[in-house]
Amino acid sequence: MLGNVDAMGNHKIIRVFLPGYFGAGWTHIVSHRGYLFFYSSANGMAAIGKISGNGFQQFKFYPAYSFSAGWTHIVSTQNGLLFYSKDNGAGAVGDWEYSYSSP
């Protein structure tokens, strides 16, 4: 569900997303630079998109094993996304560049 809370603490529903709308199996959804980063720790699959009242617009999809599998934590930082594994203490930082094309 997408909603907001006004200054008085009232919650307003903007849009409801039915089961299956985003696909199943995502283990992490992280807000970064105004976009959402979806990641599956089971197979390293990922996607980047933006959400609004009109729905979700996917800009990039990464098939299975595009990213290493098994990351247990992902957080947004000023320098990119920090990936961390609680199982072995490994870490990595990654980011993306915007690219625009003319119509």
RAJO-V196978 format. One record per pair of residues at least 24 apart in sequence whose C-alpha atoms are under 10 Angstrom apart, sorted by the first residue. I is the first residue (numbers start at 0). J is the second residue. If there is no record, write none. Layout:
i->[I/I]
j->[J/J]
//
This chain:
i->[1/1/1/1/2/12/13/13/13/14/14/14/14/15/15/16/16/20/20/21/26/26/26/27/27/27/27/27/28/28/29/29/29/29/29/30/30/30/31/31/31/31/31/31/31/32/32/32/32/32/32/32/34/36/36/36/36/37/38/38/38/38/38/39/39/39/39/39/39/39/39/40/40/40/40/40/40/40/40/41/41/41/41/42/42/42/42/43/43/43/43/44/47]
j->[50/51/52/54/52/52/51/52/53/51/52/53/54/52/54/54/55/54/55/55/70/71/72/70/71/72/73/74/73/74/72/73/74/75/80/74/75/80/74/75/76/77/79/80/94/75/76/77/79/80/94/95/58/60/73/75/80/61/63/66/68/70/73/63/64/66/67/68/69/70/71/64/66/67/68/69/70/71/72/67/68/69/70/66/67/68/69/67/68/69/70/68/95]
//
